[in-house]
Amino acid sequence: MSHNPEFAVVHVCAPAAAGGLETVVRQLARGQQAAGMRVLVLAIVDPSPVDHPFVSTLIQDGIAARAVRVPSRRYLSERRQIRDELTRFQPAVVHTHGYRVDLVDAPVARRIGAATVSTVHGFTGGDWKNRLYETAQRRALRRMDAVVAVSEPMWAGLKTSGVSADRLHLVPNELLGFEPHPRPEARRRLGIPLDQPAIGWIGRLSREKGPDVLVEAVALQADGAVRVIVIGDGPERGSLEVVARDRGVADRIVFMGQIPAAGRLVKAFDLVVLSSRTEGTPMVLLEALQAGVPVVATGVGGIPGAAGGRATLVPADDPGALSVAMAAMLERPSPAAHSAPRSPDNGPGWISRYEAVYRAAEIVRDGRTGSR
């Protein structure tokens, strides 16, 4: 498949400015284009005179990418635009990422005869509305020609929710071409003095990522010399800043907001923390481990499998355990954390594994439509 220049794939997502899903889509698009596929990325974004950073980055990478600008809840308009783009591009596979595009846009792909593939990056739970969307997504996944889970727990959960085993595939996330900035440069970019101990936290500021657990863990620590750098944005930022002030640690925690390609800055930190309540396979974990930076993380979702014994794991939603582990790691980092970075997969490869998923999806599509 990778040597057939006629094979075409379209990735569809509703991206944030940055994040794990966005990193995965970008890596897939770059790797698949390098493997000889014809690739297009369609990004569902709000109308804005400013270019979306996700789309701009893809174009800078030499990837064909288009912003599909849709006002809030104008799903019929979204479907018309997606249909027009797919009709022009004529993909063999439409690869969706996220519950919105699984629900709104995958049916359009089926109608034009493309095989449909969805990568499930994670379920966040949250309020009743989000849980309702995720329930609807699980039902929509049953109609996909192939569904990719990025961790073994997610694979098991999707199978339980009704996705048939012959359409369900396990493909953990990997890093392609990751080059972290050297420590002095990363510290300069973040404004961290070279001699100051620093902990890094990178992610969306929302409940499933557990930033509130991090703030409480910092409040339990006596060492006020350590700075905690929080990179990312989200709905809980304002409340987190209030809690940090109330808990007397506002001078220890710096909320940096969104930073493009934040994972390349991991070497600035003496320790990277993931305090998530739920996860798929977080890219920041892979980035920190690849850069040889010590990690303390909660043992949820795909984290234990991806860490492979090279991170200190603590229970979720336990600020006390997180605080103790952070202090211990800063005092005496684990030897495993400083081991040589893991080499990239020398087996069939991440891109080849997705190619195999696409082949399987085409077989299911042909059986569904009677194509030969």
PELINUR-V135621 format. One record per backbone hydrogen bond with DSSP energy under -0.5 kcal/mol. NH is the residue of the N-H (numbers start at 1). CO is the residue of the C=O. If there is no record, write none. Layout:
# PELINUR-V135621
nh=NH co=CO
nh=NH co=CO
This chain:
# PELINUR-V135621
nh=4 co=1
nh=5 co=3
nh=7 co=4
nh=9 co=38
nh=10 co=93
nh=11 co=40
nh=12 co=95
nh=13 co=42
nh=14 co=97
nh=15 co=13
nh=23 co=19
nh=24 co=20
nh=25 co=21
nh=26 co=22
nh=27 co=23
nh=28 co=24
nh=29 co=25
nh=30 co=26
nh=31 co=27
nh=32 co=28
nh=33 co=29
nh=34 co=30
nh=35 co=31
nh=36 co=33
nh=37 co=32
nh=38 co=7
nh=39 co=37
nh=40 co=9
nh=41 co=64
nh=42 co=11
nh=43 co=41
nh=43 co=66
nh=44 co=13
nh=44 co=42
nh=45 co=43
nh=45 co=68
nh=56 co=52
nh=57 co=53
nh=58 co=54
nh=59 co=55
nh=60 co=56
nh=61 co=57
nh=62 co=59
nh=63 co=58
nh=64 co=39
nh=66 co=41
nh=68 co=43
nh=68 co=66
nh=69 co=67
nh=70 co=45
nh=70 co=68
nh=74 co=71
nh=75 co=73
nh=78 co=74
nh=79 co=75
nh=80 co=76
nh=81 co=77
nh=82 co=78
nh=83 co=79
nh=84 co=80
nh=85 co=81
nh=86 co=82
nh=87 co=83
nh=88 co=84
nh=89 co=85
nh=90 co=86
nh=92 co=8
nh=93 co=8
nh=94 co=115
nh=95 co=10
nh=95 co=93
nh=96 co=94
nh=96 co=117
nh=97 co=12
nh=98 co=119
nh=102 co=98
nh=103 co=99
nh=104 co=100
nh=105 co=101
nh=106 co=101
nh=108 co=105
nh=109 co=105
nh=110 co=106
nh=111 co=107
nh=112 co=108
nh=113 co=110
nh=114 co=109
nh=115 co=92
nh=117 co=94
nh=118 co=146
nh=119 co=96
nh=120 co=118
nh=120 co=148
nh=121 co=119
nh=131 co=127
nh=132 co=128
nh=133 co=129
nh=134 co=130
nh=135 co=131
nh=136 co=132
nh=137 co=133
nh=138 co=134
nh=139 co=135
nh=140 co=136
nh=141 co=137
nh=142 co=138
nh=142 co=139
nh=143 co=140
nh=144 co=141
nh=145 co=116
nh=146 co=116
nh=147 co=167
nh=148 co=118
nh=149 co=147
nh=149 co=169
nh=150 co=120
nh=155 co=151
nh=156 co=152
nh=157 co=153
nh=158 co=154
nh=159 co=155
nh=160 co=156
nh=161 co=157
nh=162 co=159
nh=163 co=158
nh=164 co=162
nh=167 co=164
nh=168 co=164
nh=168 co=165
nh=169 co=147
nh=171 co=149
nh=171 co=169
nh=173 co=150
nh=181 co=264
nh=186 co=182
nh=187 co=183
nh=188 co=184
nh=189 co=185
nh=190 co=186
nh=191 co=187
nh=191 co=188
nh=192 co=187
nh=193 co=191
nh=196 co=193
nh=199 co=227
nh=200 co=271
nh=201 co=229
nh=203 co=231
nh=205 co=233
nh=206 co=204
nh=209 co=206
nh=210 co=206
nh=210 co=207
nh=211 co=206
nh=214 co=210
nh=215 co=211
nh=216 co=212
nh=217 co=213
nh=218 co=214
nh=219 co=215
nh=220 co=216
nh=221 co=218
nh=224 co=222
nh=226 co=223
nh=227 co=197
nh=228 co=252
nh=229 co=199
nh=229 co=227
nh=230 co=228
nh=230 co=254
nh=231 co=201
nh=231 co=229
nh=232 co=230
nh=232 co=257
nh=236 co=205
nh=237 co=234
nh=240 co=236
nh=241 co=237
nh=242 co=238
nh=243 co=239
nh=244 co=240
nh=245 co=241
nh=246 co=242
nh=247 co=243
nh=248 co=245
nh=249 co=244
nh=250 co=244
nh=252 co=249
nh=253 co=249
nh=254 co=228
nh=254 co=252
nh=255 co=253
nh=256 co=230
nh=256 co=254
nh=257 co=230
nh=257 co=232
nh=262 co=259
nh=264 co=261
nh=265 co=262
nh=266 co=263
nh=268 co=265
nh=269 co=266
nh=270 co=198
nh=271 co=198
nh=272 co=294
nh=273 co=200
nh=274 co=296
nh=277 co=208
nh=278 co=208
nh=286 co=282
nh=287 co=283
nh=288 co=284
nh=289 co=285
nh=290 co=286
nh=291 co=287
nh=292 co=289
nh=293 co=288
nh=296 co=272
nh=297 co=312
nh=298 co=274
nh=299 co=314
nh=300 co=298
nh=302 co=280
nh=303 co=300
nh=306 co=302
nh=307 co=303
nh=308 co=304
nh=310 co=307
nh=312 co=295
nh=313 co=311
nh=314 co=297
nh=318 co=315
nh=322 co=318
nh=323 co=319
nh=324 co=320
nh=325 co=321
nh=326 co=322
nh=327 co=323
nh=328 co=324
nh=329 co=325
nh=330 co=326
nh=331 co=327
nh=332 co=328
nh=337 co=334
nh=338 co=334
nh=338 co=335
nh=339 co=336
nh=353 co=349
nh=354 co=350
nh=355 co=351
nh=356 co=352
nh=357 co=353
nh=358 co=354
nh=359 co=355
nh=360 co=356
nh=361 co=357
nh=362 co=358
nh=363 co=359
nh=364 co=360
nh=365 co=361
nh=366 co=362
nh=367 co=363
nh=368 co=364
nh=369 co=365
nh=370 co=366
nh=371 co=366
